[in-house]
Amino acid sequence: MPRNQFQRMIFALLTVIVTVHSYVFYSLYVVNGDYFLSIEGATGVIDGINRNGGVMMFGRMFPIWAVVLVEFCLAYTLECVMGSPCSFKLACKVFDPKTTHPVLFETAIICATVGLMCPAMSFLAAIIYYPYYAGFNVFTFLANWVELVCYNFPFAFFTQLFFIQPLIRTLFKVIFAKDIKNRKEEW
């Protein structure tokens, strides 16, 4: 759908803004919510995080906004460098974009993006959230990475396919309505 590099960057930016907030919410509330609720006196997850002193990253406690900022920078960079270009190439290996129905081709791109980005971001998360205070063990690291992929992949697949990408494509069409209209008139 994006036509030039600027539009690709905006599309990636919109995607990452929604995705990172979704994943931070999912990770803190769904995956780790019980831990934060179990902290003495915690009345909710946010309260538990605050009583905990933040979220453990790089072996230190960081506030939630720092978690979002770090994950946003990593996800945006990875999406621009690997996610978007490689997922489009993978989809083109299976489908011809000129003859394939746009919905099917976009679905192939989304599936390829999830297949690439989920293990890559989970790998980075395994590095970021590794319990360094306990010492480093490569087998613990690999187990943490596989665990994160298992938690994140179903969430990534269904949210990207049925919520995030339809929302981003709708926003993109609104933002670039004039360019899309001009492109249709050229055909």
Long-range contacts (C-beta under 8 A, 24 or more apart in sequence): 1-106, 1-169, 1-172, 2-172, 3-179, 3-183, 7-172, 7-176, 7-179, 8-80, 8-84, 9-80, 10-172, 10-175, 10-176, 11-84, 11-168, 11-172, 12-76, 12-79, 12-80, 12-83, 12-84, 13-76, 14-168, 14-171, 14-172, 15-79, 15-164, 15-165, 15-168, 16-72, 16-75, 16-76, 16-79, 17-72, 18-164, 18-167, 18-168, 19-75, 19-159, 19-160, 19-164, 20-68, 20-71, 20-72, 20-75, 21-68, 22-159, 22-164, 23-71, 23-121, 23-152, 23-155, 23-156, 24-64, 24-67, 24-68, 24-71, 26-152, 26-155, 28-55, 28-64, 30-155, 31-151, 56-129, 56-131, 57-128, 57-129, 58-128, 58-132, 59-130, 59-131, 59-132, 59-133, 70-128, 71-121, 71-125, 71-128, 74-121, 74-124, 75-117, 75-121, 78-117, 78-120, 78-121, 78-124, 79-117, 82-116, 82-117, 82-120, 83-113, 83-116, 83-117, 83-120, 84-113, 86-112, 86-116, 87-112, 87-113, 87-115, 87-116, 88-112, 90-115, 90-116, 106-165, 106-169, 107-161, 110-160, 110-161, 110-165, 111-157, 111-161, 113-160, 114-153, 114-156, 114-157, 114-160, 114-161, 117-156, 118-149, 118-152, 118-153, 118-156, 118-157, 119-149, 121-152, 122-148, 122-149, 122-152
